């Protein structure tokens, strides 16, 4: 599976990454790439991180399962993400909180998740198999028809579960 990440969008949705970026764009990019490199090692997926603007000396390094791409003006990172989603289609997961990019990615067959949901899944501690069995007793079963989540929502849950089970 290939994860297509809207770099600055993800950085600006996470307090820790945003704090790192205050010391410089390079520091924020490096922190994000380091976070993704750790995840990539654990789940053996490839990540492509797209940033706006031409790469400057000392930008975030690519390596291993994390590739960094800088858009070339007048093209934006959103444009690059749309093209990559169209290229990889069903084998891609687009990570951005930009609704237009997520909608475009879904139309190509890719799965799209928000930056916040992705970061929650990445930062969540590994799932415990020892869940409290009494939790079900506190809430009675709902009555009436069950509303099934949309196909897109189920696909997003499925890919985020991969991160939670690492």
Buried (B, 14 or more C-beta within 10 A) or exposed (E): BBBBBBBBBBBBBBEEBEEBBEEEBBBBBBBBBEBBBEBBEBBEBBBBBBBBBEBEEEBBEBEEBBBBBBBEEEEBBBBBBBBBBBEBEEEBBBBBBBEEBBEBBBEBBBBBBBBEBBBBBBEEEEEEEEEEEEEEEEEEEEEEEEEEEEEBEEBBBEBBEBBBEB
